[in-house]
Amino acid sequence: MRYRNLCDMIVEDLKKDIISGDLKPGDKIAGEYDLAKKYEVSRFTVREAMKKLDSMGLITIKHGIGSFVNEITPESFMKPLLPVLVMSNIDIQEICEARLPLEVQSISLCIDRVNEEKLNQMKELYAKMEKALAKNDFEEYNELDIQFHLLLAKASENRVLFEMLSTLQDMLREQLRRDMKVPHSMERSIRRHKLMIEAIENKEKELAKQLMTLHINDSIDYLV
């Protein structure tokens, strides 16, 4: 327990320095020997702390050279989330409930910021989804569905939203595999996607938000 507390203490201390800017992107972090002396711990404890920071995407370890600070992005903080969700065996309903506000905000910002290129990409994805559904290729449909929602997030031009939804991608796959077992769920899904595209194109923000809310709530209802 003492080792764990010491390891986490080093992680939190260095993470604070990185976030505050005291350690800047590209900076080399002090070596194992110096950190071990500073924190009065073993070099093994320092090594484990560096591994944790590396897994968070905050630093890059270059063996034989040293550890260097990465540029901080939303992905740096979202990256560790997925393994936690997987290992915690969180109920899929909780994932859907977490998706709801993210997806609604995503489509809302998308309407304000979407460009013609992204809108055309949505229409192309929708056409592919129709073809996949017509040939009962549910696996392809589900992958396209995920791409559609991530495209909305990308069109929102909010990196945090995009990274959070990207992190949930594997969870979404499990949700969609369950959804497709529900009678008429795929037909309802494809209709909602078409209406969402029309709402985005016509800048009907409230309608788009309502459609997304219905779409995600359908999933929640199916899985209860």
C-alpha positions in Angstrom: 0.0 0.0 0.0 2.9 2.4 0.9 4.5 1.7 -2.5 1.2 2.4 -4.3 0.7 5.7 -2.4 4.3 6.8 -3.2 4.0 5.8 -6.9 0.7 7.7 -7.2 2.2 10.7 -5.4 4.9 11.0 -8.0 2.3 10.6 -10.8 0.1 13.3 -9.4 3.0 15.6 -8.7 4.4 15.4 -12.2 0.9 15.5 -13.8 0.3 18.7 -11.9 3.5 20.2 -13.3 2.6 19.1 -16.8 -0.9 20.5 -16.7 0.3 23.8 -15.1 2.9 24.3 -17.8 5.9 24.1 -15.4 6.9 21.1 -17.5 6.3 22.0 -21.2 5.9 19.7 -24.3 9.3 18.4 -25.2 10.9 18.9 -21.8 13.0 16.1 -20.5 11.9 14.8 -17.1 14.5 14.3 -14.4 16.1 10.9 -14.4 15.2 7.9 -12.2 18.1 8.5 -9.8 17.3 12.2 -9.3 13.6 11.5 -8.9 14.2 8.6 -6.5 16.4 11.0 -4.4 13.9 13.8 -4.5 10.9 11.7 -3.4 13.0 9.3 -1.2 11.7 6.2 -3.0 13.3 3.3 -4.9 14.1 3.6 -8.6 11.5 0.8 -9.2 8.8 3.1 -7.7 9.9 5.9 -10.0 9.9 3.5 -13.0 6.3 2.5 -12.3 5.2 6.1 -12.0 6.8 6.8 -15.4 4.9 3.9 -16.9 1.7 5.2 -15.5 2.3 8.7 -17.0 3.2 7.0 -20.3 0.0 5.0 -20.3 -1.9 8.3 -19.8 -0.3 9.7 -22.9 1.3 12.5 -20.9 4.9 11.5 -21.5 6.9 9.4 -23.9 9.6 7.0 -22.6 12.6 6.7 -24.8 14.7 3.8 -23.4 18.3 4.7 -22.9 17.5 8.4 -23.5 14.9 9.5 -21.0 11.3 10.5 -20.5 9.8 13.5 -22.4 6.6 15.5 -21.9 4.0 15.2 -24.7 1.8 17.9 -26.0 -1.4 17.9 -23.9 -4.6 17.0 -25.8 -8.0 15.9 -24.7 -6.9 12.4 -25.8 -4.3 12.4 -23.0 -7.0 12.4 -20.5 -9.6 10.2 -22.3 -7.1 7.5 -23.2 -7.0 5.8 -19.8 -10.9 5.7 -19.6 -11.7 2.8 -21.8 -9.7 0.1 -20.0 -11.3 1.2 -16.7 -14.8 0.9 -18.3 -13.9 -2.5 -19.7 -12.4 -3.9 -16.5 -15.2 -2.5 -14.3 -17.8 -4.4 -16.4 -20.0 -1.3 -16.3 -23.6 -2.0 -17.4 -24.2 -1.0 -21.0 -27.2 1.0 -19.9 -24.8 3.3 -18.0 -22.9 3.8 -21.2 -26.1 4.8 -23.1 -27.0 7.2 -20.3 -23.5 8.8 -20.5 -23.8 9.0 -24.3 -27.1 11.0 -24.2 -25.8 14.5 -23.1 -22.6 14.0 -25.2 -24.5 13.1 -28.4 -27.1 15.9 -27.9 -24.4 18.5 -27.4 -22.5 17.1 -30.3 -25.3 17.4 -32.8 -26.2 20.9 -31.4 -22.7 22.2 -32.0 -22.5 20.4 -35.3 -25.4 22.5 -36.7 -23.6 25.7 -35.8 -20.2 24.6 -37.2 -20.7 21.9 -39.9 -19.4 22.6 -43.4 -20.4 21.3 -46.8 -17.7 18.7 -46.9 -18.8 17.1 -43.5 -22.4 17.3 -44.5 -21.7 15.4 -47.7 -19.7 12.8 -45.8 -22.8 12.3 -43.6 -24.9 11.7 -46.6 -22.4 9.2 -48.0 -22.3 7.3 -44.8 -26.1 7.2 -44.7 -26.2 5.8 -48.2 -23.7 3.1 -47.2 -25.9 2.3 -44.1 -28.9 1.9 -46.3 -27.0 -0.6 -48.5 -25.7 -2.5 -45.5 -29.2 -2.8 -44.1 -30.7 -3.9 -47.4 -28.3 -6.8 -47.5 -28.8 -7.6 -43.8 -25.1 -6.9 -43.1 -25.6 -5.7 -39.5 -22.0 -5.8 -38.6 -21.1 -3.3 -41.4 -24.2 -1.3 -40.5 -23.0 -1.0 -36.9 -19.5 0.1 -37.9 -21.0 2.8 -40.2 -23.3 3.9 -37.4 -20.3 4.4 -35.2 -18.6 6.4 -37.9 -21.7 8.5 -38.4 -21.8 9.6 -34.7 -18.1 10.2 -34.6 -18.4 12.3 -37.8 -21.1 14.4 -36.0 -18.6 14.9 -33.1 -15.8 15.9 -35.5 -18.1 18.3 -37.2 -18.9 19.9 -33.8 -15.2 21.0 -33.8 -15.1 20.2 -30.1 -12.1 17.9 -29.5 -13.2 16.9 -26.0 -16.5 15.7 -27.2 -14.9 13.8 -30.1 -12.3 12.1 -27.8 -14.9 11.1 -25.3 -17.1 9.5 -27.9 -14.1 7.9 -29.5 -13.2 6.4 -26.2 -16.7 4.9 -25.9 -16.4 3.4 -29.4 -15.9 -0.2 -28.2 -18.7 0.2 -25.8 -20.9 1.4 -28.6 -20.1 -1.7 -30.6 -21.5 -3.8 -27.8 -24.6 -1.7 -27.5 -25.2 -1.9 -31.2 -24.8 -5.7 -31.2 -27.5 -5.9 -28.6 -29.8 -3.3 -30.3 -29.9 -5.3 -33.6 -31.6 -8.2 -31.7 -34.6 -5.9 -31.0 -37.4 -6.2 -33.6 -37.5 -3.2 -36.0 -34.6 -1.4 -34.1 -32.5 -1.2 -37.3 -35.3 0.2 -39.4 -36.1 2.8 -36.7 -32.4 3.6 -36.5 -31.9 4.3 -40.2 -35.0 6.6 -40.3 -33.7 8.6 -37.4 -30.3 9.1 -39.1 -32.0 10.4 -42.2 -34.1 12.8 -40.2 -31.0 14.0 -38.3 -29.2 14.8 -41.5 -32.2 16.8 -42.8 -32.3 18.7 -39.5 -28.6 19.5 -39.7 -28.9 20.6 -43.3 -31.9 22.8 -42.5 -30.3 24.2 -39.3 -33.2 22.9 -37.2 -31.3 22.7 -33.9 -34.1 21.8 -31.5 -35.5 19.2 -33.9 -32.0 17.6 -34.2 -31.6 17.5 -30.5 -35.0 15.9 -30.0 -34.2 13.3 -32.7 -30.9 12.5 -31.0 -32.6 12.2 -27.6 -35.2 9.8 -29.0 -32.5 7.8 -30.8 -30.4 7.3 -27.6 -33.4 6.8 -25.4 -34.5 4.0 -27.8 -31.3 2.2 -27.0 -31.7 2.7 -23.3 -35.3 1.4 -23.4 -34.3 -1.6 -25.5 -31.6 -2.6 -23.0 -33.6 -2.4 -19.8 
